[in-house]
Amino acid sequence: MYKVVLLRHGESTWNKKGLFTGWTDVDLSVNGVKEAHLAGQELSKKKFSFDLAYTSFLKRANRTLKITLKELKLDKIPTIVDWRLNERHYGNLQGLNKQQTVEKFGLDQVMIWRRSYSTRPPQIEKDNKYNQQADPRYAGIPVPEAESLKDVVARVVPLWKKEIVPQIKQGKKIIIAASGNSLRALVMYLDKVSQKEITDLNIPTAIPLVYELDEKMKPIRHYYLADQKKLAAAVDKVKKQIKKK
């Protein structure tokens, strides 16, 4: 049996403000830093150890990983940084307040942009200050103008199959620190979640999600390292990011 741990980054400054973030590179909030420390402490308490880490280009995921690994006294292990673990690109919604967007376009439309499997939000405009097309970190990388969850699945699953799985099969104990939608894409693939069901899947911030896998890399079971009360509250917080007034 193999184990891999998935970890969504802690609360970011834009999570706290209720803004669409996507590829915008914002930092953790004070609470997000605390969440990352708690994630590391919980993994340490359960005696988890890792040989290799994966994360995205985004500092909120990077910092969550570094804090978590420091709590485990594993901050020297190799870390692979890959853009394919980035959050979903929210196009021209990036930087907009979620609740104000609901008031402008209606809850149904915003929920389609936010939660549907194959619908992309409006493409980011060239003069949008949150456009990453000219960011030197992404030189040679196909920066999207907007992405659906389907697009994220198309980049995350090949990374999993071709690069992460071979490392797991070699016996490497791996932690993946990424964003809500990149992890939803991976969970969708692992658990064969349908396009309809995935709209209701919420991954809470900074609570380790453990997958136990068989020799064929099929999930045996998965579980969060949190009691049911804490988990329910964290999931509910994600659900309530957008509400109808």
C-alpha positions in Angstrom: 0.0 0.0 0.0 1.2 3.5 -0.8 0.2 6.8 0.7 0.2 10.3 -0.7 -0.9 13.5 1.1 -2.7 16.3 -0.6 -2.7 19.7 1.0 -4.6 22.8 -0.1 -2.8 26.0 0.8 -3.8 27.9 3.9 -6.2 30.9 3.7 -4.7 33.6 1.4 -5.1 37.3 1.7 -7.5 37.2 -1.2 -9.5 34.3 0.3 -10.0 36.5 3.3 -11.1 39.5 1.1 -13.4 37.3 -1.0 -11.7 37.9 -4.3 -11.3 35.6 -7.3 -7.6 34.7 -7.2 -6.7 32.2 -9.9 -3.1 32.7 -11.0 -2.7 36.0 -9.2 0.3 35.4 -6.9 -0.9 36.5 -3.4 0.4 35.5 0.0 -1.1 33.7 2.9 -3.1 35.7 5.5 -2.1 35.6 9.1 -4.7 32.9 9.6 -3.4 31.0 6.6 0.1 30.9 8.2 -1.5 29.6 11.4 -3.4 26.9 9.4 -0.1 25.8 7.7 1.6 25.4 11.0 -1.4 23.4 12.3 -1.2 21.1 9.2 2.4 20.4 9.9 1.8 19.7 13.6 -1.1 17.3 12.7 1.1 15.4 10.3 3.9 15.3 12.8 1.5 14.0 15.5 0.4 11.2 13.1 4.1 10.5 12.4 4.0 11.3 8.7 7.3 11.7 6.9 8.1 12.6 3.3 10.9 12.2 0.8 9.7 14.5 -1.9 7.2 17.4 -2.3 5.4 18.9 -5.2 3.9 22.4 -5.3 2.8 25.0 -7.8 4.3 28.3 -8.9 2.1 30.2 -6.5 3.5 31.6 -3.2 0.5 30.7 -1.2 1.1 27.0 -1.9 4.9 27.3 -1.7 4.7 29.0 1.7 2.1 26.5 3.0 4.4 23.7 2.0 7.5 25.3 3.6 5.8 26.0 6.9 4.3 22.5 7.0 7.6 20.8 6.2 9.4 22.9 8.8 7.0 21.7 11.5 8.0 18.2 10.4 11.7 19.1 10.4 11.7 18.1 6.7 12.4 21.5 5.1 15.5 20.1 3.3 13.7 17.5 1.2 13.6 18.0 -2.6 10.7 20.1 -3.8 9.4 20.0 -7.4 7.7 23.3 -8.4 5.3 22.8 -11.4 2.9 25.3 -13.0 0.5 22.5 -13.7 -0.5 22.5 -10.0 -1.5 26.1 -10.2 -5.0 27.1 -9.3 -7.6 27.4 -12.1 -7.1 30.5 -14.1 -10.2 32.6 -13.5 -9.7 34.8 -16.5 -11.2 38.3 -16.3 -12.7 37.5 -12.9 -9.3 37.6 -11.3 -9.2 40.4 -8.8 -12.9 40.9 -8.6 -14.9 40.6 -5.4 -17.0 37.4 -5.5 -20.1 38.8 -3.8 -20.1 42.0 -5.9 -19.8 39.7 -9.0 -22.9 37.9 -7.8 -24.7 41.1 -7.5 -23.7 42.2 -11.0 -24.2 38.9 -12.9 -26.4 36.9 -10.7 -25.7 33.9 -8.5 -26.6 31.3 -11.1 -24.1 32.7 -13.6 -21.3 33.1 -11.1 -21.8 29.5 -9.8 -21.5 28.3 -13.4 -18.2 30.1 -13.8 -17.0 28.9 -10.4 -18.2 25.4 -10.2 -19.2 23.9 -13.6 -16.9 21.4 -15.1 -16.5 22.7 -18.6 -17.6 26.4 -18.7 -14.8 28.9 -18.7 -15.1 32.4 -17.1 -14.7 35.4 -19.4 -11.2 35.5 -21.0 -8.7 37.9 -19.3 -8.2 41.1 -21.2 -4.7 42.0 -22.3 -4.7 45.2 -20.3 -5.9 43.5 -17.1 -3.2 44.0 -14.4 -3.8 40.5 -13.2 -2.9 39.0 -16.7 0.2 36.7 -16.3 1.0 36.5 -20.1 4.0 38.7 -19.6 5.2 37.2 -16.3 8.8 36.0 -16.9 8.2 33.0 -14.6 5.9 31.6 -17.3 8.2 32.1 -20.2 7.7 29.1 -22.6 4.5 28.0 -20.7 1.1 28.3 -22.3 -0.5 30.8 -19.9 -4.3 30.4 -20.3 -6.7 33.3 -20.8 -9.3 31.4 -18.7 -9.8 27.9 -17.6 -12.6 25.5 -16.7 -12.1 22.6 -14.3 -11.9 20.4 -17.4 -8.8 22.4 -18.5 -7.2 21.9 -15.1 -7.9 18.1 -15.2 -6.1 18.1 -18.6 -2.9 19.5 -17.1 -3.0 17.9 -13.6 -3.7 14.3 -14.6 -0.7 13.9 -17.0 1.6 15.3 -14.2 0.2 12.7 -11.8 0.5 9.8 -14.3 3.8 10.5 -15.9 5.8 12.1 -13.1 4.3 11.6 -9.6 3.1 8.0 -9.9 6.6 6.7 -10.9 8.0 8.4 -7.9 5.4 6.8 -5.6 6.1 3.4 -7.1 9.8 3.9 -6.3 8.8 4.1 -2.7 8.9 7.9 -2.3 6.6 9.3 0.3 5.1 12.4 -1.3 3.1 15.5 -0.3 1.4 17.7 -2.8 0.7 21.3 -1.8 -1.5 23.1 -4.3 -4.8 25.0 -4.7 -8.4 24.1 -4.4 -9.2 23.4 -8.1 -5.9 21.6 -8.9 -6.6 19.3 -6.0 -10.2 18.9 -7.0 -9.0 17.9 -10.5 -6.8 15.2 -9.0 -9.5 14.0 -6.6 -11.9 13.8 -9.5 -9.5 11.6 -11.4 -8.6 9.3 -8.4 -12.1 8.8 -7.2 -13.8 8.8 -10.6 -16.1 11.6 -9.5 -18.6 12.5 -12.1 -18.9 15.9 -13.8 -22.2 16.5 -11.9 -20.8 15.4 -8.5 -17.7 17.4 -8.7 -19.6 20.7 -8.5 -20.4 19.8 -4.8 -16.9 18.8 -3.9 -15.2 21.3 -1.6 -11.6 21.0 -0.3 -10.9 22.9 2.9 -7.8 25.0 3.4 -4.7 23.4 5.0 -6.3 20.2 6.3 -4.2 17.2 5.1 -6.0 14.8 2.8 -4.5 11.3 2.9 -4.9 8.9 0.0 -4.1 5.2 0.5 -3.4 3.6 -2.9 -3.0 0.0 -4.0 -0.3 -1.3 -6.3 -2.2 -0.1 -9.4 -2.5 3.4 -7.9 -6.2 2.9 -7.2 -7.5 4.5 -4.0 -8.2 2.1 -1.2 -9.5 4.9 1.0 -9.0 8.5 1.8 -9.4 10.6 4.9 -8.7 14.1 6.3 -6.5 14.6 9.4 -9.2 16.4 11.3 -12.2 15.5 13.5 -15.6 15.7 11.9 -16.5 19.0 13.6 -13.4 20.8 12.4 -13.7 19.3 9.0 -17.4 20.3 8.6 -16.7 23.8 9.7 -13.8 24.2 7.2 -15.8 22.8 4.3 -18.7 25.1 5.2 -16.4 28.1 5.1 -15.5 27.2 1.5 -19.1 26.8 0.6 -20.1 30.1 2.0 -17.6 32.1 0.0 -20.5 33.1 -2.3 -24.1 33.5 -1.1 -27.3 34.9 -2.5 -28.5 38.1 -0.8 
